[in-house]
Amino acid sequence: MEEKRIMHYRSSHRILIVGEGDFSFSLSLARAFGSAVNMVATSLDDRESLVLQYGSASSNLRELEVLGCTIFHNVDVHNMTQHHYLNNKSFNRIIFNFPHAGFDYRESTDIQIMLHKRLVSGFLKSAKYMLSIFGGEIHVSHKTTYPFSTWDIKGLAENERLIFIEEVDFLQSYYPGYSNKRGSGSQCDQSFPIRKSSTFKFSSRSSFEDFFVESP
């Protein structure tokens, strides 16, 4: 079967997407591939909540299911390795787009930034154990302007002994049909301006290289 691709993702990749809102990003990949049998897409919210919050969630989920996507709800990125399906799976690409810990405080306050950093760190801590040994990558896409730049995503990944691969521009137009969502509050179904954003790519290959070098 001919391999198909969209940006950094191929139909031959085993792909895990976390923190989905209306699942439009997952659907964009699935449409590009012509199938979603290689994909697992998850959300923190349950399905009923998603359908109530996002106008397109129901139709997006139905189309993904027709295309063969494996879908789970109530998946917390902090403890993905304990999930009954995910705990023994490995992936070539693990994707978290525009992580956000909610709107408890103003974005520029230290406490809100701390909550965001805790979310990203928890995700990275879990995701690194779910990567394919050979060529597995974690992708975190987010704004790079202030105050989002203070999250120091590269530093958070380094704390988890992940290796920085590269930072590339993220444009919504790269993913036809993708509609980013605020995801919280009365305007949860509204998009927010992405403006200057990047996809940060990381791998855990160093830990395996260390193992092979140090093993007798």
MDTraj code that builds the backbone (N, CA, C; nanometers):
import mdtraj as md
import numpy as np

residues = "MET GLU GLU LYS ARG ILE MET HIS TYR ARG SER SER HIS ARG ILE LEU ILE VAL GLY GLU GLY ASP PHE SER PHE SER LEU SER LEU ALA ARG ALA PHE GLY SER ALA VAL ASN MET VAL ALA THR SER LEU ASP ASP ARG GLU SER LEU VAL LEU GLN TYR GLY SER ALA SER SER ASN LEU ARG GLU LEU GLU VAL LEU GLY CYS THR ILE PHE HIS ASN VAL ASP VAL HIS ASN MET THR GLN HIS HIS TYR LEU ASN ASN LYS SER PHE ASN ARG ILE ILE PHE ASN PHE PRO HIS ALA GLY PHE ASP TYR ARG GLU SER THR ASP ILE GLN ILE MET LEU HIS LYS ARG LEU VAL SER GLY PHE LEU LYS SER ALA LYS TYR MET LEU SER ILE PHE GLY GLY GLU ILE HIS VAL SER HIS LYS THR THR TYR PRO PHE SER THR TRP ASP ILE LYS GLY LEU ALA GLU ASN GLU ARG LEU ILE PHE ILE GLU GLU VAL ASP PHE LEU GLN SER TYR TYR PRO GLY TYR SER ASN LYS ARG GLY SER GLY SER GLN CYS ASP GLN SER PHE PRO ILE ARG LYS SER SER THR PHE LYS PHE SER SER ARG SER SER PHE GLU ASP PHE PHE VAL GLU SER PRO".split()
xyz = np.array([
    [0.0847, -0.1189, 0.0000],
    [0.0000, 0.0000, 0.0000],
    [0.0888, 0.1247, 0.0000],
    [0.0523, 0.2221, -0.0800],
    [0.1307, 0.3435, -0.0907],
    [0.1262, 0.4231, 0.0392],
    [0.2449, 0.4655, 0.0851],
    [0.2510, 0.5459, 0.2061],
    [0.2058, 0.6885, 0.1764],
    [0.1259, 0.7454, 0.2651],
    [0.0798, 0.8821, 0.2518],
    [0.1301, 0.9626, 0.3712],
    [0.1452, 1.0929, 0.3498],
    [0.1979, 1.1752, 0.4583],
    [0.1352, 1.3137, 0.4588],
    [0.1415, 1.3747, 0.5740],
    [0.1030, 1.5140, 0.5921],
    [0.2012, 1.5733, 0.6926],
    [0.2765, 1.6707, 0.6494],
    [0.3781, 1.7336, 0.7323],
    [0.4727, 1.6294, 0.7925],
    [0.4751, 1.6177, 0.9255],
    [0.5716, 1.5300, 0.9931],
    [0.5199, 1.3878, 1.0125],
    [0.4028, 1.3566, 0.9564],
    [0.3342, 1.2325, 0.9904],
    [0.3064, 1.1476, 0.8669],
    [0.3249, 1.0181, 0.8834],
    [0.3067, 0.9235, 0.7734],
    [0.2041, 0.8172, 0.8105],
    [0.1443, 0.7614, 0.7086],
    [0.0436, 0.6575, 0.7320],
    [0.1055, 0.5308, 0.7897],
    [0.2377, 0.5179, 0.7795],
    [0.3059, 0.4013, 0.8370],
    [0.3407, 0.4219, 0.9839],
    [0.3278, 0.5440, 1.0345],
    [0.3554, 0.5722, 1.1753],
    [0.2429, 0.5208, 1.2641],
    [0.2795, 0.4697, 1.3797],
    [0.1820, 0.4486, 1.4869],
    [0.1745, 0.5810, 1.5638],
    [0.0573, 0.6439, 1.5611],
    [0.0429, 0.7810, 1.6112],
    [-0.0535, 0.7859, 1.7292],
    [-0.0107, 0.8541, 1.8355],
    [-0.0978, 0.8818, 1.9499],
    [-0.1163, 1.0331, 1.9607],
    [-0.2407, 1.0771, 1.9628],
    [-0.2730, 1.2187, 1.9761],
    [-0.3487, 1.2366, 2.1071],
    [-0.3015, 1.3281, 2.1911],
    [-0.3638, 1.3473, 2.3226],
    [-0.4200, 1.4886, 2.3338],
    [-0.5106, 1.5067, 2.4304],
    [-0.5645, 1.6394, 2.4584],
    [-0.6501, 1.6965, 2.3478],
    [-0.7178, 1.6116, 2.2721],
    [-0.8004, 1.6613, 2.1630],
    [-0.9224, 1.7365, 2.2154],
    [-0.9671, 1.8371, 2.1371],
    [-1.0902, 1.9100, 2.1664],
    [-1.2034, 1.8527, 2.0839],
    [-1.2214, 1.9048, 1.9628],
    [-1.3277, 1.8511, 1.8771],
    [-1.2762, 1.7428, 1.7823],
    [-1.1529, 1.6979, 1.8020],
    [-1.0894, 1.5911, 1.7256],
    [-1.0671, 1.6290, 1.5793],
    [-1.0632, 1.7568, 1.5502],
    [-1.0425, 1.7985, 1.4115],
    [-0.8977, 1.7802, 1.3663],
    [-0.8022, 1.7855, 1.4588],
    [-0.6635, 1.7604, 1.4189],
    [-0.6461, 1.6142, 1.3793],
    [-0.6957, 1.5248, 1.4621],
    [-0.6885, 1.3817, 1.4295],
    [-0.7550, 1.3534, 1.2953],
    [-0.8688, 1.4172, 1.2723],
    [-0.9414, 1.3943, 1.1477],
    [-0.8636, 1.4488, 1.0284],
    [-0.7929, 1.5588, 1.0456],
    [-0.7109, 1.6132, 0.9374],
    [-0.6045, 1.5124, 0.8945],
    [-0.5396, 1.4496, 0.9924],
    [-0.4400, 1.3469, 0.9587],
    [-0.5069, 1.2274, 0.8919],
    [-0.6180, 1.1833, 0.9478],
    [-0.6855, 1.0653, 0.8949],
    [-0.7305, 1.0860, 0.7503],
    [-0.7808, 1.2032, 0.7201],
    [-0.8232, 1.2311, 0.5827],
    [-0.7039, 1.2316, 0.4879],
    [-0.5913, 1.2837, 0.5347],
    [-0.4711, 1.2855, 0.4511],
    [-0.4219, 1.1440, 0.4230],
    [-0.4335, 1.0570, 0.5224],
    [-0.3888, 0.9180, 0.5072],
    [-0.4912, 0.8335, 0.4317],
    [-0.6173, 0.8759, 0.4354],
    [-0.7245, 0.7939, 0.3784],
    [-0.7673, 0.6828, 0.4718],
    [-0.7133, 0.6838, 0.5944],
    [-0.7429, 0.5823, 0.6940],
    [-0.6900, 0.6313, 0.8279],
    [-0.7452, 0.5762, 0.9357],
    [-0.6954, 0.6110, 1.0687],
    [-0.6616, 0.4862, 1.1494],
    [-0.6394, 0.3761, 1.0821],
    [-0.6121, 0.2512, 1.1537],
    [-0.4789, 0.2558, 1.2274],
    [-0.3929, 0.3493, 1.1910],
    [-0.2631, 0.3639, 1.2566],
    [-0.2662, 0.4649, 1.3708],
    [-0.3847, 0.5154, 1.4053],
    [-0.3953, 0.6263, 1.4986],
    [-0.4766, 0.5912, 1.6225],
    [-0.4317, 0.6467, 1.7350],
    [-0.5095, 0.6474, 1.8593],
    [-0.5278, 0.7932, 1.8982],
    [-0.6510, 0.8369, 1.9142],
    [-0.6809, 0.9763, 1.9482],
    [-0.7543, 0.9800, 2.0816],
    [-0.7134, 1.0713, 2.1705],
    [-0.7698, 1.0739, 2.3049],
    [-0.8087, 1.2149, 2.3474],
    [-0.8954, 1.2201, 2.4474],
    [-0.9352, 1.3468, 2.5073],
    [-0.9400, 1.3306, 2.6583],
    [-0.9261, 1.4416, 2.7282],
    [-0.9428, 1.4392, 2.8744],
    [-1.0904, 1.4303, 2.9102],
    [-1.1747, 1.4985, 2.8350],
    [-1.3182, 1.4987, 2.8625],
    [-1.3840, 1.3700, 2.8141],
    [-1.5004, 1.3396, 2.8713],
    [-1.5762, 1.2251, 2.8230],
    [-1.6498, 1.2631, 2.6950],
    [-1.7003, 1.1633, 2.6278],
    [-1.7621, 1.1873, 2.4966],
    [-1.8852, 1.2762, 2.5072],
    [-1.9667, 1.2537, 2.6074],
    [-2.0888, 1.3334, 2.6222],
    [-2.0546, 1.4811, 2.6389],
    [-1.9531, 1.5092, 2.7188],
    [-1.9127, 1.6483, 2.7401],
    [-1.8612, 1.7112, 2.6115],
    [-1.7831, 1.6339, 2.5360],
    [-1.7283, 1.6856, 2.4108],
    [-1.8386, 1.7238, 2.3134],
    [-1.9379, 1.6383, 2.3010],
    [-2.0480, 1.6640, 2.2074],
    [-2.1252, 1.7887, 2.2479],
    [-2.1380, 1.8113, 2.3786],
    [-2.2068, 1.9301, 2.4269],
    [-2.1236, 2.0569, 2.4078],
    [-1.9914, 2.0442, 2.4217],
    [-1.9039, 2.1612, 2.4173],
    [-1.8672, 2.2045, 2.2766],
    [-1.8496, 2.1071, 2.1871],
    [-1.7970, 2.1375, 2.0538],
    [-1.8978, 2.0988, 1.9463],
    [-1.9344, 2.1957, 1.8644],
    [-2.0362, 2.1723, 1.7638],
    [-2.0018, 2.0654, 1.6621],
    [-1.8728, 2.0471, 1.6339],
    [-1.8319, 1.9510, 1.5316],
    [-1.7827, 1.8186, 1.5896],
    [-1.7801, 1.8065, 1.7206],
    [-1.7212, 1.6871, 1.7821],
    [-1.7921, 1.5594, 1.7395],
    [-1.9232, 1.5588, 1.7410],
    [-1.9982, 1.4376, 1.7108],
    [-1.9687, 1.3868, 1.5697],
    [-1.9749, 1.4757, 1.4702],
    [-1.9500, 1.4337, 1.3318],
    [-1.8029, 1.3963, 1.3119],
    [-1.7130, 1.4679, 1.3763],
    [-1.5704, 1.4346, 1.3634],
    [-1.5405, 1.2964, 1.4202],
    [-1.5978, 1.2672, 1.5358],
    [-1.5759, 1.1368, 1.5986],
    [-1.6332, 1.0243, 1.5133],
    [-1.7516, 1.0463, 1.4584],
    [-1.8129, 0.9435, 1.3740],
    [-1.7265, 0.9162, 1.2510],
    [-1.6757, 1.0213, 1.1879],
    [-1.5930, 1.0010, 1.0692],
    [-1.4631, 0.9308, 1.1041],
    [-1.4036, 0.9667, 1.2162],
    [-1.2805, 0.8996, 1.2600],
    [-1.3052, 0.7511, 1.2839],
    [-1.4166, 0.7193, 1.3431],
    [-1.4483, 0.5787, 1.3701],
    [-1.4678, 0.5019, 1.2396],
    [-1.5329, 0.5643, 1.1416],
    [-1.5495, 0.5001, 1.0108],
    [-1.4136, 0.4735, 0.9462],
    [-1.3188, 0.5658, 0.9684],
    [-1.1845, 0.5521, 0.9108],
    [-1.0949, 0.4588, 0.9910],
    [-1.1475, 0.4051, 1.1006],
    [-1.0729, 0.3032, 1.1745],
    [-0.9913, 0.3528, 1.2917],
    [-1.0147, 0.4772, 1.3355],
    [-0.9376, 0.5331, 1.4466],
    [-0.9788, 0.4688, 1.5795],
    [-0.8815, 0.4435, 1.6651],
    [-0.9069, 0.4006, 1.8020],
    [-0.9195, 0.5258, 1.8881],
    [-1.0322, 0.5397, 1.9574],
    [-1.0622, 0.6620, 2.0317],
    [-1.0869, 0.6292, 2.1785],
    [-1.0251, 0.7071, 2.2655],
    [-1.0489, 0.6943, 2.4092],
    [-1.0728, 0.8319, 2.4695],
    [-1.1606, 0.8345, 2.5687],
    [-1.1882, 0.9566, 2.6428],
    [-1.1448, 0.9389, 2.7882],
    [-1.1489, 1.0460, 2.8642],
    [-1.1055, 1.0434, 3.0047],
    [-0.9608, 0.9981, 3.0193],
    [-0.8767, 1.0402, 2.9257],
    [-0.7346, 1.0043, 2.9305],
    [-0.6559, 1.1238, 2.9844],
    [-0.5960, 1.1063, 3.1001],
    [-0.5146, 1.2101, 3.1635],
    [-0.3704, 1.1912, 3.1183],
    [-0.3105, 1.2955, 3.0618],
    [-0.1754, 1.2822, 3.0068],
    [-0.0723, 1.2519, 3.1146],
    [-0.1038, 1.2787, 3.2409],
    [-0.0092, 1.2510, 3.3479],
    [0.0076, 1.1014, 3.3736],
    [-0.0947, 1.0241, 3.3461],
    [-0.0872, 0.8801, 3.3784],
    [-0.1293, 0.7913, 3.2616],
    [-0.0907, 0.8289, 3.1427],
    [-0.1260, 0.7501, 3.0236],
    [-0.0730, 0.6083, 3.0308],
    [0.0426, 0.5907, 3.0952],
    [0.1045, 0.4576, 3.1014],
    [0.0224, 0.3602, 3.1847],
    [-0.0758, 0.4103, 3.2585],
    [-0.1611, 0.3235, 3.3394],
    [-0.2931, 0.2907, 3.2701],
    [-0.3146, 0.3478, 3.1524],
    [-0.4387, 0.3238, 3.0792],
    [-0.4431, 0.1788, 3.0317],
    [-0.5613, 0.1172, 3.0390],
    [-0.5731, -0.0262, 3.0102],
    [-0.5302, -0.0625, 2.8688],
    [-0.5450, 0.0287, 2.7734],
    [-0.5046, 0.0009, 2.6348],
    [-0.3649, 0.0529, 2.6057],
    [-0.3322, 0.1683, 2.6575],
    [-0.2064, 0.2334, 2.6221],
    [-0.0856, 0.1798, 2.6983],
    [-0.1081, 0.1111, 2.8087],
    [0.0044, 0.0775, 2.8964],
    [0.1039, -0.0219, 2.8365],
    [0.0676, -0.0880, 2.7295],
    [0.1633, -0.1806, 2.6672],
    [0.1843, -0.1496, 2.5190],
    [0.1553, -0.0254, 2.4811],
    [0.1695, 0.0152, 2.3422],
    [0.2868, 0.1114, 2.3270],
    [0.3471, 0.1107, 2.2077],
    [0.4506, 0.2088, 2.1754],
    [0.4123, 0.2777, 2.0452],
    [0.4616, 0.4008, 2.0299],
    [0.4211, 0.4836, 1.9172],
    [0.5419, 0.5508, 1.8529],
    [0.5295, 0.5724, 1.7220],
    [0.6332, 0.6461, 1.6489],
    [0.6205, 0.7963, 1.6689],
    [0.4975, 0.8441, 1.6882],
    [0.4723, 0.9852, 1.7106],
    [0.3673, 1.0004, 1.8204],
    [0.3996, 1.0841, 1.9199],
    [0.3048, 1.1191, 2.0255],
    [0.2878, 1.2704, 2.0219],
    [0.1653, 1.3166, 2.0036],
    [0.1386, 1.4570, 1.9710],
    [0.0493, 1.5217, 2.0762],
    [0.0915, 1.6394, 2.1232],
    [0.0090, 1.7210, 2.2128],
    [0.0115, 1.8628, 2.1579],
    [-0.1023, 1.9055, 2.1027],
    [-0.1122, 2.0389, 2.0431],
    [-0.1692, 2.1397, 2.1420],
    [-0.1007, 2.2492, 2.1618],
    [-0.1468, 2.3615, 2.2425],
    [-0.1985, 2.3183, 2.3795],
    [-0.1125, 2.2513, 2.4565],
    [-0.1532, 2.2125, 2.5924],
    [-0.1905, 2.3346, 2.6747],
    [-0.2904, 2.3185, 2.7589],
    [-0.3362, 2.4316, 2.8403],
    [-0.3991, 2.3782, 2.9678],
    [-0.3612, 2.4363, 3.0796],
    [-0.4074, 2.3868, 3.2095],
    [-0.5354, 2.4539, 3.2565],
    [-0.5978, 2.5361, 3.1724],
    [-0.7212, 2.6032, 3.2106],
    [-0.7007, 2.7518, 3.2339],
    [-0.8101, 2.8191, 3.2703],
    [-0.8073, 2.9646, 3.2827],
    [-0.8323, 3.0079, 3.4268],
    [-0.7625, 2.9461, 3.5199],
    [-0.7819, 2.9800, 3.6607],
    [-0.7268, 3.1182, 3.6949],
    [-0.6159, 3.1549, 3.6293],
    [-0.5507, 3.2821, 3.6573],
    [-0.5107, 3.3472, 3.5243],
    [-0.4643, 3.4703, 3.5307],
    [-0.4168, 3.5374, 3.4105],
    [-0.2964, 3.4630, 3.3542],
    [-0.2860, 3.4587, 3.2212],
    [-0.1822, 3.3792, 3.1562],
    [-0.0405, 3.4163, 3.2002],
    [-0.0191, 3.5433, 3.2330],
    [0.1158, 3.5894, 3.2631],
    [0.1554, 3.5743, 3.4098],
    [0.0628, 3.5268, 3.4936],
    [0.0957, 3.5127, 3.6349],
    [0.1815, 3.3892, 3.6590],
    [0.2639, 3.3965, 3.7614],
    [0.3549, 3.2862, 3.7920],
    [0.2797, 3.1576, 3.8211],
    [0.1679, 3.1682, 3.8920],
    [0.0957, 3.0476, 3.9297],
    [0.0319, 2.9793, 3.8086],
    [-0.0197, 3.0592, 3.7131],
    [-0.0772, 2.9997, 3.5929],
    [0.0308, 2.9353, 3.5074],
    [0.1439, 3.0015, 3.4952],
    [0.2557, 2.9448, 3.4195],
    [0.3032, 2.8155, 3.4837],
    [0.3073, 2.8119, 3.6160],
    [0.3461, 2.6899, 3.6866],
    [0.2496, 2.5757, 3.6550],
    [0.1192, 2.6049, 3.6509],
    [0.0201, 2.5014, 3.6190],
    [0.0398, 2.4493, 3.4775],
    [0.0675, 2.5391, 3.3834],
    [0.0924, 2.4962, 3.2458],
    [0.2171, 2.4073, 3.2380],
    [0.3228, 2.4490, 3.3052],
    [0.4482, 2.3733, 3.3023],
    [0.4306, 2.2361, 3.3669],
    [0.3502, 2.2301, 3.4715],
    [0.3238, 2.1021, 3.5367],
    [0.2499, 2.0076, 3.4412],
    [0.1571, 2.0631, 3.3636],
    [0.0839, 1.9824, 3.2653],
    [0.1781, 1.9259, 3.1606],
    [0.2620, 2.0115, 3.1025],
    [0.3538, 1.9663, 2.9978],
    [0.4537, 1.8661, 3.0534],
    [0.5061, 1.8915, 3.1723],
    [0.6015, 1.7989, 3.2338],
    [0.5390, 1.6623, 3.2576],
    [0.4139, 1.6623, 3.3056],
    [0.3453, 1.5355, 3.3289],
    [0.3262, 1.4570, 3.2007],
    [0.2919, 1.5289, 3.0943],
    [0.2783, 1.4636, 2.9637],
    [0.4102, 1.4030, 2.9181],
    [0.5174, 1.4800, 2.9241],
    [0.6474, 1.4314, 2.8785],
    [0.6934, 1.3119, 2.9609],
    [0.6675, 1.3164, 3.0898],
    [0.7090, 1.2070, 3.1784],
    [0.6423, 1.0756, 3.1380],
    [0.5140, 1.0832, 3.1025],
    [0.4422, 0.9623, 3.0581],
    [0.4802, 0.9226, 2.9165],
    [0.4836, 1.0223, 2.8274],
    [0.5026, 0.9936, 2.6849],
    [0.6368, 0.9283, 2.6557],
    [0.7414, 0.9626, 2.7306],
    [0.8746, 0.9095, 2.6994],
    [0.8804, 0.7577, 2.7144],
    [0.7923, 0.7012, 2.7972],
    [0.7892, 0.5566, 2.8153],
    [0.7042, 0.4865, 2.7099],
    [0.6391, 0.5647, 2.6247],
    [0.5498, 0.5073, 2.5252],
    [0.6033, 0.5214, 2.3833],
    [0.7270, 0.5703, 2.3734],
    [0.7884, 0.5900, 2.2418],
    [0.8464, 0.4609, 2.1877],
    [0.8332, 0.4437, 2.0564],
    [0.9029, 0.3366, 1.9888],
    [1.0534, 0.3568, 2.0070],
    [1.1264, 0.2500, 2.0317],
    [1.2705, 0.2593, 2.0564],
    [1.3425, 0.3217, 1.9380],
    [1.3018, 0.2836, 1.8198],
    [1.3711, 0.3303, 1.6995],
    [1.2896, 0.4397, 1.6306],
    [1.3384, 0.5632, 1.6381],
    [1.2781, 0.6730, 1.5649],
    [1.1536, 0.7329, 1.6258],
    [1.1227, 0.7017, 1.7507],
    [1.0050, 0.7588, 1.8144],
    [1.0259, 0.9050, 1.8494],
    [0.9211, 0.9862, 1.8312],
    [0.9305, 1.1289, 1.8592],
    [0.8072, 1.1780, 1.9348],
    [0.8305, 1.2704, 2.0268],
    [0.7241, 1.3433, 2.0957],
    [0.7153, 1.4825, 2.0337],
    [0.5951, 1.5254, 1.9976],
    [0.5753, 1.6573, 1.9382],
    [0.4829, 1.7403, 2.0263],
    [0.5306, 1.8571, 2.0665],
    [0.4493, 1.9528, 2.1411],
    [0.4424, 2.0807, 2.0591],
    [0.3226, 2.1207, 2.0205],
    [0.3056, 2.2447, 1.9438],
    [0.2456, 2.3517, 2.0322],
    [0.3040, 2.4722, 2.0251],
    [0.2504, 2.5806, 2.1059],
    [0.3008, 2.7155, 2.0576],
    [0.2360, 2.8191, 2.1104],
    [0.2780, 2.9556, 2.0815],
    [0.4176, 2.9798, 2.1381],
    [0.4918, 3.0657, 2.0716],
    [0.6274, 3.0949, 2.1177],
    [0.6438, 3.2400, 2.1618],
    [0.5347, 3.3167, 2.1641],
    [0.5393, 3.4547, 2.2117],
    [0.5173, 3.4573, 2.3636],
    [0.5461, 3.5709, 2.4246],
    [0.5228, 3.5875, 2.5686],
    [0.3721, 3.5892, 2.5959],
    [0.3236, 3.5282, 2.7043],
    [0.3981, 3.4627, 2.8116],
    [0.4247, 3.3148, 2.7888],
    [0.3817, 3.2622, 2.6748],
    [0.3958, 3.1185, 2.6492],
    [0.5420, 3.0766, 2.6381],
    [0.6255, 3.1694, 2.5960],
    [0.7680, 3.1400, 2.5854],
    [0.8296, 3.1087, 2.7211],
    [0.7672, 3.1576, 2.8293],
    [0.8217, 3.1339, 2.9627],
    [0.7984, 2.9916, 3.0114],
    [0.7185, 2.9147, 2.9374],
    [0.6979, 2.7755, 2.9766],
    [0.8271, 2.6949, 2.9627],
    [0.9163, 2.7394, 2.8718],
    [1.0444, 2.6737, 2.8503],
    [1.0250, 2.5240, 2.8208],
    [0.9545, 2.4963, 2.7129],
    [0.9238, 2.3576, 2.6776],
    [1.0505, 2.2753, 2.6569],
    [1.1523, 2.3355, 2.5973],
    [1.2790, 2.2636, 2.5800],
    [1.3393, 2.2255, 2.7143],
    [1.3348, 2.3182, 2.8092],
    [1.3893, 2.2903, 2.9421],
    [1.3118, 2.1812, 3.0139],
    [1.1795, 2.1818, 2.9988],
    [1.0974, 2.0783, 3.0605],
    [1.1319, 1.9410, 3.0036],
    [1.1564, 1.9354, 2.8738],
    [1.1941, 1.8091, 2.8099],
    [1.3323, 1.7638, 2.8554],
    [1.4233, 1.8577, 2.8692],
    [1.5585, 1.8233, 2.9157],
    [1.5537, 1.7649, 3.0565],
    [1.4636, 1.8173, 3.1402],
    [1.4484, 1.7635, 3.2756],
    [1.4057, 1.6177, 3.2741],
    [1.3383, 1.5771, 3.1679],
    [1.2939, 1.4382, 3.1537],
    [1.3929, 1.3539, 3.0729],
    [1.5120, 1.4079, 3.0515],
    [1.6191, 1.3401, 2.9771],
    [1.5777, 1.3103, 2.8324],
    [1.4926, 1.3954, 2.7789],
    [1.4563, 1.3860, 2.6382],
    [1.5538, 1.4689, 2.5561],
    [1.5741, 1.4282, 2.4326],
    [1.6677, 1.4944, 2.3430],
    [1.5916, 1.5845, 2.2467],
    [1.6283, 1.7098, 2.2414],
    [1.5677, 1.8038, 2.1481],
    [1.6148, 1.7733, 2.0062],
    [1.5195, 1.7591, 1.9146],
    [1.5513, 1.7303, 1.7745],
    [1.5514, 1.8592, 1.6936],
    [1.4368, 1.9277, 1.6939],
    [1.4269, 2.0529, 1.6193],
    [1.2994, 2.1258, 1.6569],
    [1.2934, 2.2527, 1.6217],
    [1.1749, 2.3358, 1.6368],
    [1.1360, 2.3863, 1.4991],
    [1.0120, 2.3605, 1.4578],
    [0.9670, 2.4011, 1.3250],
    [0.8385, 2.4821, 1.3377],
    [0.8151, 2.5702, 1.2422],
    [0.6951, 2.6524, 1.2449],
    [0.5697, 2.5673, 1.2389],
    [0.4688, 2.6088, 1.3138],
    [0.3376, 2.5463, 1.3083],
    [0.2406, 2.6465, 1.2481],
    [0.1791, 2.6078, 1.1375],
    [0.0756, 2.6890, 1.0748],
    [-0.0516, 2.6067, 1.0642],
    [-0.1628, 2.6660, 1.0995],
    [-0.2899, 2.5943, 1.0948],
    [-0.3209, 2.5453, 0.9539],
    [-0.2762, 2.6192, 0.8538],
    [-0.3030, 2.5819, 0.7153],
    [-0.2343, 2.4524, 0.6746],
    [-0.1361, 2.4097, 0.7527],
    [-0.0695, 2.2831, 0.7231],
    [-0.1652, 2.1650, 0.7394],
    [-0.2718, 2.1859, 0.8186],
    [-0.3616, 2.0758, 0.8552],
    [-0.5055, 2.1130, 0.8183],
    [-0.5434, 2.0914, 0.6933],
    [-0.6781, 2.1291, 0.6469],
    [-0.7869, 2.0719, 0.7368],
    [-0.8794, 2.1590, 0.7747],
    [-0.9904, 2.1157, 0.8590],
    [-0.9648, 2.1279, 1.0074],
    [-0.8401, 2.1514, 1.0468],
    [-0.8099, 2.1620, 1.1894],
    [-0.8605, 2.2942, 1.2442],
    [-0.9350, 2.2872, 1.3542],
    [-0.9865, 2.4060, 1.4213],
    [-0.9462, 2.3990, 1.5681],
    [-0.8484, 2.4796, 1.6060],
    [-0.8045, 2.4794, 1.7452],
    [-0.9141, 2.5391, 1.8341],
    [-0.9206, 2.4912, 1.9577],
    [-1.0279, 2.5324, 2.0480],
    [-0.9722, 2.5845, 2.1801],
    [-1.0478, 2.6804, 2.2391],
    [-1.0092, 2.7310, 2.3707],
    [-1.0196, 2.6207, 2.4752],
    [-1.1234, 2.5379, 2.4651],
    [-1.1312, 2.4174, 2.5463],
    [-1.1790, 2.4341, 2.6890],
    [-1.2134, 2.5558, 2.7288],
    [-1.2580, 2.5763, 2.8662],
    [-1.3487, 2.6984, 2.8730],
    [-1.4437, 2.6941, 2.9652],
    [-1.5304, 2.8096, 2.9864],
    [-1.6428, 2.8203, 2.8849],
    [-1.7133, 2.9310, 2.8884],
    [-1.8300, 2.9512, 2.8017],
    [-1.7925, 2.9648, 2.6549],
    [-1.6653, 2.9947, 2.6273],
    [-1.6189, 3.0099, 2.4889],
    [-1.5321, 2.8914, 2.4452],
    [-1.5559, 2.7769, 2.5035],
    [-1.4691, 2.6609, 2.4776],
    [-1.4666, 2.6208, 2.3309],
    [-1.5754, 2.6471, 2.2577],
    [-1.5817, 2.6063, 2.1168],
    [-1.5241, 2.7128, 2.0234],
    [-1.4744, 2.8204, 2.0792],
    [-1.4152, 2.9264, 1.9981],
    [-1.2669, 2.8979, 1.9726],
    [-1.2204, 2.9364, 1.8550],
    [-1.0783, 2.9256, 1.8254],
    [-1.0037, 3.0421, 1.8888],
    [-0.8750, 3.0237, 1.9088],
    [-0.7906, 3.1322, 1.9575],
    [-0.6830, 3.1594, 1.8528],
    [-0.6332, 3.2819, 1.8448],
    [-0.5310, 3.3128, 1.7442],
    [-0.4013, 3.2391, 1.7724],
    [-0.3538, 3.1634, 1.6744],
    [-0.2305, 3.0867, 1.6927],
    [-0.1086, 3.1773, 1.6750],
    [-0.1151, 3.2616, 1.5736],
    [-0.0045, 3.3527, 1.5436],
    [0.1282, 3.2762, 1.5352],
    [0.2309, 3.3235, 1.6055],
    [0.3629, 3.2612, 1.5953],
    [0.3688, 3.1383, 1.6867],
    [0.3763, 3.0216, 1.6252],
    [0.3772, 2.8962, 1.7004],
    [0.4778, 2.8001, 1.6391],
    [0.5182, 2.7039, 1.7194],
    [0.6167, 2.6051, 1.6745],
    [0.5762, 2.4660, 1.7193],
    [0.6273, 2.3666, 1.6473],
    [0.6230, 2.2288, 1.6923],
    [0.7621, 2.1928, 1.7429],
    [0.7692, 2.1538, 1.8692],
    [0.8948, 2.1116, 1.9302],
    [0.9009, 1.9593, 1.9254],
    [1.0108, 1.9072, 1.8721],
    [1.0253, 1.7629, 1.8560],
    [1.1332, 1.7109, 1.9504],
    [1.1010, 1.5994, 2.0166],
    [1.1944, 1.5388, 2.1106],
    [1.1994, 1.3874, 2.0906],
    [1.3105, 1.3279, 2.1296],
    [1.3224, 1.1820, 2.1286],
    [1.3859, 1.1382, 2.2594],
    [1.3812, 1.0096, 2.2872],
    [1.4450, 0.9548, 2.4058],
    [1.5580, 0.8604, 2.3677],
    [1.6117, 0.8787, 2.2475],
    [1.7105, 0.7843, 2.1954],
    [1.8347, 0.7757, 2.2828],
    [1.8695, 0.8826, 2.3555],
    [1.9919, 0.8819, 2.4343],
    [1.9906, 0.7726, 2.5397],
    [1.8733, 0.7487, 2.6000],
    [1.8671, 0.6486, 2.7049],
    [1.8978, 0.5103, 2.6504],
    [1.8534, 0.4853, 2.5262],
    [1.8814, 0.3561, 2.4657],
    [2.0265, 0.3472, 2.4189],
    [2.0801, 0.4602, 2.3725],
    [2.2212, 0.4611, 2.3337],
    [2.3083, 0.4352, 2.4561],
    [2.2731, 0.4973, 2.5702],
    [2.3483, 0.4754, 2.6925],
    [2.3428, 0.3290, 2.7338],
    [2.2259, 0.2682, 2.7164],
    [2.2095, 0.1274, 2.7550],
    [2.3014, 0.0387, 2.6737],
    [2.3053, 0.0591, 2.5426],
    [2.3877, -0.0255, 2.4584],
    [2.5366, -0.0016, 2.4820],
    [2.5729, 0.1232, 2.5133],
    [2.7137, 0.1533, 2.5362],
    [2.7613, 0.0945, 2.6676],
    [2.6770, 0.1045, 2.7707],
    [2.7197, 0.0649, 2.9037],
    [2.6998, -0.0833, 2.9310],
    [2.6140, -0.1501, 2.8521],
    [2.5887, -0.2921, 2.8761],
    [2.7124, -0.3753, 2.8406],
    [2.7461, -0.4765, 2.9202],
    [2.8619, -0.5609, 2.8906],
    [2.8410, -0.6434, 2.7652],
])
top = md.Topology()
chain = top.add_chain()
for i, resn in enumerate(residues, 1):
    res = top.add_residue(resn, chain, resSeq=i)
    for name in ("N", "CA", "C"):
        top.add_atom(name, md.element.get_by_symbol(name[0]), res)
traj = md.Trajectory(xyz[None], top)
